[in-house]
Amino acid sequence: MAEVPEHLLKRSQERRKALGLPVDGEEATPEAAASTGESSAAGGGVATKTAAAAAVAAPAPTSSGPGGHTQRLLTVVKSGSIQQARAEAQDKVHVWPHLLAIELASILSLTAFVTIFSALVKAPLLGLADVNQTPNPSKAPWYFLGLQELLKMFHPMVAGVTIPGVALGVLAITPYIDKNPSNKPTDRKFAIIMMTMFLMMWAVLVIIGSFFRGEGFNFVFPWNKGIFFEL
């Protein structure tokens, strides 16, 4: 059994005196003796401690705080028993400076490379255009050769509007169909298949237009009649 502090025993004795109850070491009043009888004598020290605890729990009518409320000290919480809340580790970093610093360094490196390359290497430009001498075959730049190849195969409406529009539309709705946030290729099969098909289709058309189209934009083998393509 926990020991009752001395100041609580003292307050209990004062409270018992105020109520006319017997106190240890003092004679009981006739009214207190009549009310308690033999139970107080048989209880001894244990009854005194129980009464002390009850007296402490009862509000004192004379000592009250603001608004008539009595403040009492219930317990003392040790500092070691309080759990310290710690933030969980997250696999995230701030955009600045971790990400933007790397992007800035890559942009500066690429700009320096392009500047040095353009200063040292001459651009493969042809001579002035001559209306009396049209080049044969007349090919578009390499990034438009895929579209020129489609115009050779299909109607201009189909080759210039329908096929590119459908391809770009499918690529645009792919993120809404494949909503998997994973970065693993095995988890993003639909998105990878659609992008691979688009790139392969355009790459094949560009390669055919570059190396397999000769005079009159007819289909030829480059190992037979040469390569009719210039940058």
Contacts in CASP RR format, 6 or more apart in sequence:
PFRMAT RR
TARGET T0000
AUTHOR 0000-0000-0000
METHOD contacts of the structure
MODEL  1
MAEVPEHLLKRSQERRKALGLPVDGEEATPEAAASTGESSAAGGGVATKT
AAAAAVAAPAPTSSGPGGHTQRLLTVVKSGSIQQARAEAQDKVHVWPHLL
AIELASILSLTAFVTIFSALVKAPLLGLADVNQTPNPSKAPWYFLGLQEL
LKMFHPMVAGVTIPGVALGVLAITPYIDKNPSNKPTDRKFAIIMMTMFLM
MWAVLVIIGSFFRGEGFNFVFPWNKGIFFEL
4 49 0 8 1.000
4 52 0 8 1.000
4 53 0 8 1.000
8 52 0 8 1.000
8 53 0 8 1.000
8 56 0 8 1.000
9 52 0 8 1.000
11 52 0 8 1.000
11 55 0 8 1.000
11 56 0 8 1.000
12 48 0 8 1.000
12 51 0 8 1.000
12 52 0 8 1.000
12 53 0 8 1.000
12 55 0 8 1.000
12 56 0 8 1.000
13 23 0 8 1.000
13 24 0 8 1.000
13 52 0 8 1.000
15 55 0 8 1.000
15 56 0 8 1.000
15 58 0 8 1.000
15 60 0 8 1.000
16 22 0 8 1.000
16 23 0 8 1.000
16 51 0 8 1.000
16 55 0 8 1.000
17 23 0 8 1.000
20 29 0 8 1.000
20 31 0 8 1.000
20 32 0 8 1.000
21 28 0 8 1.000
21 32 0 8 1.000
21 36 0 8 1.000
21 51 0 8 1.000
22 28 0 8 1.000
22 29 0 8 1.000
22 32 0 8 1.000
22 33 0 8 1.000
22 36 0 8 1.000
22 40 0 8 1.000
24 45 0 8 1.000
24 48 0 8 1.000
28 36 0 8 1.000
28 40 0 8 1.000
39 47 0 8 1.000
40 47 0 8 1.000
56 72 0 8 1.000
59 70 0 8 1.000
60 70 0 8 1.000
63 70 0 8 1.000
64 70 0 8 1.000
65 71 0 8 1.000
93 99 0 8 1.000
124 230 0 8 1.000
124 231 0 8 1.000
126 230 0 8 1.000
136 215 0 8 1.000
136 216 0 8 1.000
137 213 0 8 1.000
137 214 0 8 1.000
137 215 0 8 1.000
137 216 0 8 1.000
137 217 0 8 1.000
137 228 0 8 1.000
138 217 0 8 1.000
139 145 0 8 1.000
139 148 0 8 1.000
139 209 0 8 1.000
139 210 0 8 1.000
139 213 0 8 1.000
139 217 0 8 1.000
139 228 0 8 1.000
139 229 0 8 1.000
140 147 0 8 1.000
140 148 0 8 1.000
142 206 0 8 1.000
142 210 0 8 1.000
142 231 0 8 1.000
143 206 0 8 1.000
145 205 0 8 1.000
145 206 0 8 1.000
145 209 0 8 1.000
145 210 0 8 1.000
146 202 0 8 1.000
146 205 0 8 1.000
146 206 0 8 1.000
146 209 0 8 1.000
147 159 0 8 1.000
147 160 0 8 1.000
147 164 0 8 1.000
147 205 0 8 1.000
148 209 0 8 1.000
148 217 0 8 1.000
149 205 0 8 1.000
149 206 0 8 1.000
149 208 0 8 1.000
149 209 0 8 1.000
149 213 0 8 1.000
150 158 0 8 1.000
150 159 0 8 1.000
150 160 0 8 1.000
150 163 0 8 1.000
150 205 0 8 1.000
151 159 0 8 1.000
151 160 0 8 1.000
152 213 0 8 1.000
152 217 0 8 1.000
153 159 0 8 1.000
154 163 0 8 1.000
167 198 0 8 1.000
167 201 0 8 1.000
170 194 0 8 1.000
170 198 0 8 1.000
171 194 0 8 1.000
171 195 0 8 1.000
171 198 0 8 1.000
174 190 0 8 1.000
174 191 0 8 1.000
174 194 0 8 1.000
174 195 0 8 1.000
175 191 0 8 1.000
177 190 0 8 1.000
178 188 0 8 1.000
178 190 0 8 1.000
178 191 0 8 1.000
180 187 0 8 1.000
180 188 0 8 1.000
182 188 0 8 1.000
185 192 0 8 1.000
208 219 0 8 1.000
209 229 0 8 1.000
210 227 0 8 1.000
210 229 0 8 1.000
211 222 0 8 1.000
211 227 0 8 1.000
211 229 0 8 1.000
212 219 0 8 1.000
212 220 0 8 1.000
212 221 0 8 1.000
212 222 0 8 1.000
213 219 0 8 1.000
213 220 0 8 1.000
213 228 0 8 1.000
214 220 0 8 1.000
214 225 0 8 1.000
214 228 0 8 1.000
215 228 0 8 1.000
220 226 0 8 1.000
220 228 0 8 1.000
END
